[in-house]
Amino acid sequence: MSSTELMLYGIPNCDTVKKARAWLAAQGVAVTFHDFKKQGVPEAALDGWIAAVGWEALVNRSGTTWRKLDDATRTAVTDAASARALMVAQASVIKRPVVQWPDGSVSVGFSPKRFAQTLG
């Protein structure tokens, strides 16, 4: 990835990902999309996201995937290592979209105001 490229990670049929992609397109922002379902979770990038925003921000505890996990799996997520293992195994548990901004920063979720601020 070049330093001027915006990478958006997620699942194409996720409503929040759709909103983020549509908003970015309306602003004329070029985006490279990484589809978790087709391309998997990029483990090196995941490590960077955990370092940047923390594993707690990445695990979507209110999503359908989380709710469908058995109690033992949910209670086993107690630290970065256990959360990372779950996110690699179950990409849908990652809160979306994850955006790697051209300046190297990372954000999770979609907010038009935050996106506009980050783009400057």
C-alpha positions in Angstrom: 0.0 0.0 0.0 1.4 3.4 -0.9 1.3 6.2 1.7 -1.4 8.1 -0.3 -3.8 5.2 -0.6 -6.9 4.9 1.5 -7.6 1.2 2.4 -11.1 0.3 3.6 -11.6 -3.1 5.1 -14.9 -4.9 5.6 -17.7 -6.9 4.1 -19.4 -5.6 1.0 -23.0 -6.3 2.1 -22.5 -4.6 5.5 -24.7 -1.5 5.7 -22.1 0.5 7.5 -19.5 -0.4 4.9 -21.9 0.5 2.2 -22.5 3.9 3.8 -18.8 4.6 4.2 -18.0 3.6 0.6 -20.8 5.8 -0.7 -19.7 8.7 1.4 -16.1 8.4 0.3 -17.2 8.1 -3.4 -19.4 11.2 -3.1 -16.3 13.1 -1.8 -14.3 11.9 -4.8 -11.9 9.9 -2.6 -10.1 6.9 -4.2 -10.5 3.8 -2.1 -9.0 0.4 -2.2 -11.4 -2.1 -0.7 -10.3 -5.3 1.1 -13.1 -7.8 1.3 -12.8 -10.0 4.5 -15.0 -12.7 3.0 -13.0 -13.1 -0.2 -9.5 -12.1 1.0 -9.5 -12.9 4.7 -8.2 -10.8 7.5 -4.7 -9.5 6.7 -2.9 -10.6 9.9 0.0 -8.1 9.7 -2.6 -5.2 9.3 -4.7 -6.7 12.1 -1.6 -6.4 14.4 -1.3 -2.8 13.5 -5.0 -2.1 14.1 -4.8 -3.7 17.5 -1.7 -1.5 18.3 -3.4 1.6 17.0 -7.0 1.4 18.4 -6.9 -1.5 20.8 -8.6 -4.9 20.4 -11.7 -3.7 22.4 -12.5 -1.2 19.6 -12.2 -3.9 16.9 -14.4 -6.6 18.4 -18.0 -5.9 17.6 -19.8 -7.2 20.7 -23.2 -6.0 19.5 -23.1 -7.7 16.1 -24.9 -10.8 15.0 -21.7 -12.8 14.7 -20.7 -12.1 18.4 -24.2 -13.0 19.6 -24.1 -16.3 17.8 -20.9 -17.4 19.4 -21.2 -19.8 22.3 -20.6 -18.5 25.8 -17.3 -20.2 26.2 -15.9 -18.6 23.0 -17.2 -15.1 24.1 -15.8 -15.4 27.6 -12.4 -16.6 26.3 -11.9 -13.2 24.6 -10.0 -11.4 27.4 -6.9 -9.9 25.8 -5.3 -8.9 22.6 -4.1 -12.4 21.8 -7.5 -14.1 22.3 -9.3 -11.3 20.4 -6.8 -11.5 17.5 -7.3 -15.3 17.3 -11.1 -14.8 17.1 -10.9 -12.0 14.5 -8.7 -14.1 12.3 -11.1 -17.1 12.6 -14.3 -15.1 12.4 -13.7 -12.0 10.3 -17.4 -10.9 10.7 -16.8 -10.2 14.4 -14.6 -7.2 13.4 -16.4 -3.9 13.7 -16.6 -2.4 10.3 -15.3 -0.6 8.4 -11.7 -0.5 9.4 -10.0 2.3 7.5 -6.2 2.7 7.1 -5.9 6.4 6.2 -3.2 7.8 3.9 -1.5 9.4 6.9 -1.2 6.0 8.5 -3.9 6.4 11.1 -6.6 3.8 11.6 -10.3 4.2 12.4 -13.1 1.8 13.1 -16.7 2.4 12.2 -18.2 5.1 10.1 -18.9 8.7 11.0 -19.2 11.3 8.2 -17.9 14.0 10.6 -14.8 12.0 11.7 -14.2 11.0 8.1 -14.3 14.6 6.9 -12.0 15.7 9.7 -9.5 12.9 8.9 -9.5 13.8 5.2 -8.9 17.4 6.1 
